[in-house]
């Protein structure tokens, strides 16, 4: 943030970006005016890592956006199927 010339910031992060925003805010609390988090799960970093690894182990090429969503459904078991989409 220093190289951009910002003394104070409002951070927003979604999913893993939310984790990064939380870490930066924790390291620089005097510089954060507000923190917005979207869809940052309650899972531990180990659980999140396992879910991410399962997602990436599948090597098929995703031709459509729906293919991406289907893969996410198969590898993210922490969300009830009825509310995934």
C-alpha positions in Angstrom: 0.0 0.0 0.0 2.9 2.3 0.7 4.1 2.3 -3.0 0.5 3.3 -4.0 0.6 6.2 -1.5 -2.3 5.0 0.7 -1.9 5.7 4.4 -5.3 4.2 5.3 -7.5 1.7 3.3 -10.8 0.0 3.2 -10.1 -3.7 2.3 -12.6 -6.0 0.7 -12.0 -9.7 0.0 -13.9 -12.7 -1.1 -13.1 -16.3 -0.3 -9.3 -16.7 -0.1 -9.0 -13.0 -0.8 -10.9 -12.4 2.4 -8.3 -14.5 4.3 -5.6 -12.4 2.8 -7.5 -9.2 3.7 -7.9 -10.4 7.3 -4.2 -11.2 7.6 -3.2 -7.8 6.2 -5.7 -6.0 8.5 -4.4 -8.0 11.5 -0.8 -7.0 10.7 -1.7 -3.3 10.0 -4.8 -2.5 12.2 -3.8 1.2 12.4 -4.1 1.5 8.6 -7.5 -0.2 8.0 -10.5 2.0 8.1 -12.9 -0.8 7.2 -12.8 -4.5 6.3 -15.4 -6.2 4.1 -15.5 -10.0 3.9 -17.6 -12.0 1.5 -18.0 -15.7 1.6 -15.0 -16.4 3.9 -15.8 -19.9 5.2 -15.4 -20.9 8.8 -13.3 -23.9 7.8 -9.7 -24.1 9.0 -6.8 -23.5 6.7 -6.1 -27.2 6.6 -9.7 -28.0 5.6 -9.7 -25.2 3.0 -6.4 -26.6 1.6 -7.8 -30.1 1.3 -10.8 -28.8 -0.6 -8.7 -26.7 -2.9 -6.3 -29.6 -3.6 -9.3 -31.8 -4.4 -10.5 -29.2 -6.9 -7.1 -28.9 -8.6 -6.5 -32.7 -8.7 -9.1 -32.9 -11.5 -7.2 -32.1 -14.6 -9.9 -32.1 -17.3 -10.3 -28.9 -19.3 -13.4 -27.0 -18.3 -15.2 -25.9 -21.5 -18.1 -24.1 -19.9 -18.7 -22.1 -16.8 -21.2 -24.8 -15.7 -18.4 -27.3 -15.8 -16.5 -25.2 -13.2 -19.6 -25.1 -11.0 -20.1 -28.8 -11.2 -16.4 -29.4 -10.2 -16.9 -27.0 -7.3 -20.0 -28.9 -6.2 -18.1 -32.2 -6.2 -15.1 -30.9 -4.3 -16.7 -28.6 -1.8 -18.6 -30.9 0.5 -19.0 -28.3 3.3 -22.0 -26.7 1.6 -25.4 -28.4 1.4 -26.2 -29.3 -2.2 -29.6 -27.6 -1.9 -27.9 -24.1 -1.4 -24.8 -24.4 -3.6 -26.3 -22.4 -6.5 
